Amino acid sequence: MVFKGEQKEEEFLAKVRREEEENRAKILAEKTGLPYLNLAFIPIESDALKLIPKETAEKSKIAAINREAKILHLAAVNPDDKETQSAIGELEKSGYAVKIFVVSESGLKKALSFYPPAAETKEITGQVEISNTTLSELKKEIADIKTLQKVLENLFEAKASQIVEAALAGALILKASDIHFEPEEGKTRIRLRLDGLLEDITFIPEPAYFLLLNRIKLLSGLKLNIHEKAQDGRFSISSDNNEIEIRTSVLPGAYGENIVMRVLNPSAIKIGLENLGIREDDLEIINQELKKPTGMILTTGPTGSGKTTTLYAFIKKILAPDIKIITIEDPIEYHIEGVSQTQVEPDKGYTFENGLRSIVRQDPDVILVGEIRDYETAEIAMHAALTGHLVFSTLHTNDSIGAIPRLIDLGVKPPVIAPAINLLMAQRLLRRVCPKCAKKRPITAEELENFKKILKDLPPRVKLEKELNEKIQILEPRGCKECHNGYSGRVAVMELLKIDDEMEDLILKSPTEIQIKTAAVKSGFVSMAQDATIKIITGITTIEESERVLGSFL
């Protein structure tokens, strides 16, 4: 039996011991120069907590208590402990910027108590787990757009989670880059972007879409009660030991909220530089430029032209243990092991400009700037290229030649541009014609004449595989079970403008685009139209596809 006086005394002693424990944590925080937190008064985010397995958290005496994009707030009892440092290292390899807070043992115990019981379902907000069995079964059912349509239509009366799972599995199986849900009067259209083009799948009834919308919002960490404002979120698919990130964008419309889910499959960046479809002579130039320790390589083109994939291929090509690579991106699309990747957070003051200033102070060898949008970012990036760094970035212009006037228009002075840039690139993505069903046909006299005009200024470094004459046969798309309307996969068409001594002298004079183009052709420039024509002749793509992307150039 415990008397009231004894109970009060025990409560008092427990309170004193707890205060002493928190004081010890404060002292350790001061010694290590890290912030202190009393978790007794701090809410714990369950989504953040589940980023670290409970066994790892208990062993390392840590807990993820809050996540803001890729910034992870981590509670640690002893930040210098080997197990703790090892766990932090793994989180950083996964792309998280870890902010450490010193906490007491009791505080950590409180945080760990929020882990769900082991028997609780695996499906949580922020993650969809598609089992190998489910995926295998769906692969048997889904072979093309028509079979995906049937699968989805059979699920309209099922749970919203099953419809989402089938749509995601269909996107993975068909290698779609985006899933679009577009509300219309009384129904919602579902479309997939396959090889850069949107394809209609089916229509979903209004009641089913309302449940689907809430399910996707819940998974993406979006507010269910907000319908009049745009929202952006994310979640991941765990399937077959791969984690695929889904970026969700919700936009209000006349008939309801539109949803676009972008599928970021890590397999996309497993493609090496040699597999992007770059001609051998261009590849040789790029490899030479990647060996340089300083300077800038700028790639240009519209959204969706493959610029990020190219820049990531550059990084993978030069990645080595003795090179420090830091990126600043908006957003981080894919995580690369061995690279310090950061993401802009404008509302928190971490912009391209401010982030780039901080990155330069980190003494990197290579810097990747996701995009140059303004004078400040351009100026800092250029000076970084002039002071011992190799810099990769992108710029929104129609072609490589237009990049120089664009930089001057942003306010960068020609004496800075000229010595800073090593290589200017422009690119687009063309669909590859399906080799299994494509139809060969003789080239017409008019097409041959146009091809000769386009390729008349080709420099000696470009070797055509086939002689340009009336015997050439080109391909036309047909369509089969193995492709999408006669095409399968995509290939890059590029143009490279190498900044040599003559071009550097010209830039100092603030030249027009015509002057730059004239000088470029004399120095061995190959345009995207010429690259596309070569790919038509060699049977990689078609005239129709080239004109769709590049306009009528024949």
Buried (B, 14 or more C-beta within 10 A) or exposed (E): EEEEEEEEEEEEEEEEEBEEBBEEBBEBBEEBEBEBBBBEEBEBBEBBBBBBEBEEBBEBBBBBBBBEBBBBBBBBBBBEBEEBEEBBEEBBEBBBBBEBBBBBEBBBBBBBEBBEEEEEEEEBEBBBBBEEEBBEEBEEBBEBBEBBBEBBBEBBEEEBBBBBBBBBBBBBBBBBBBBBBBBEEEBBBBBBBBBBEBBEBBBBEBEBBBBBBEBBBBBBBBEEEEEEEEBEBBBBBBBEEEBBBBBBBBEBEEBBBBBBBBBBBBEBBEBEBEEBBBBEBBBEBBEEBBEEEBBBBBBBBEEEBBBBBBBBBBBBBBBEEEBBBBBBBBBBBBBBEEBBBBBBBEEEEBBBBBBBBEBBEEEBBBBBBBBBBEBBBBBBBBBBBBEEBBBBBBBBBBBBBBBBBBBBEBEBEBEBBBBBBBBBBBBBBBBBBBEEBBEEEEBEEEBBEBBEEBBEEBEEEBEEEEEBEEEBEBBEBBEBEEBBBBBBBBBBBBBBBBBBEEBBEBBEEEBEBEBBBEBBEEEBBBBBBBBBBBBBBBBBBBBBBBEBBBEEBB
